[in-house]
């Protein structure tokens, strides 16, 4: 399973709109790190555009205090 730890390894979400994209991102993070607000907590989210692609970068904090940035490639559905 790709961890989305960089732009080059961004997780591509195959959905048709932003709401579905957000839900898919949460589900993907849960598969990697466990339950939200139990095993990890949401810290922030930002969007960037680089090289003609759109990305969501979600920052979470694990229970041990470790921060993780997870890149999602949102090019296919962002702003549709």
N, C-alpha and C positions, 0 to 999 in steps of 0.2 A: 504494500500500500504506500503510495506516495505521501510524504509528510508535508509537502508544500512549504518547506523551510526557506525557499528562495524563489525569486521571479522565474528562474530557469526551471524549477521544479513545481511551478504553480499547479494547483489542482483545478482541472477544468470541470466546470459544472454544466451538465447538459439539461437545461431548463429553458422555459420560454419567457420568463419575466423576473423582475427583481424580487418580488415576494417569494416566489418559489426558490430563487437563488439563495436568499437569506436562510430559508428553512433547510435547504440542501447543505449549506455551509455549516450550520449548527449540527446537523446529523453527521456530517463527515468528521467534525471535531470530536463529537461524542464517540464515534467509532475508534478514533485514535487515542483519546485521553480520558474517556469515561464520562460520568454524568456532570452536567453543568451545575455549578453551585454546590457540588459535593466533592468532585475530584479536581475541578478547575473552576476558575471564574473569568468572566469576560472583563477585559480592561479597556480596550478601545478598538475602533475600526476606522480605516481611512481608505480612500480610493485614489489611485494614481493612474496616469496614462503614460505609457512609454512604448516607443517603437510601434505605434499604431495599435497597441493592445490596451485593454482596461483591466485593472486588478483591484480586488479588495484585499487589504492587508488587515487581518484580525489578530489582535494581541490578546493572549490569555495568560493567566497566572496559575501555575499548578500549585497543589497543596504545600509543596516544599519551598515555595517562593520563586521557583524558576519561571521566567517569562519565555513565551514562545510566540514568534510571529509566523502566521500561516498565510501564505499567498494563494489567492483564488483567481483564476483567469475568468473574468466576467465579460470578455469581449463578445461572446455570442448572444448575450441577452441584455446587457446593460443598456438602459435608456430605450428599450423597444416599446 
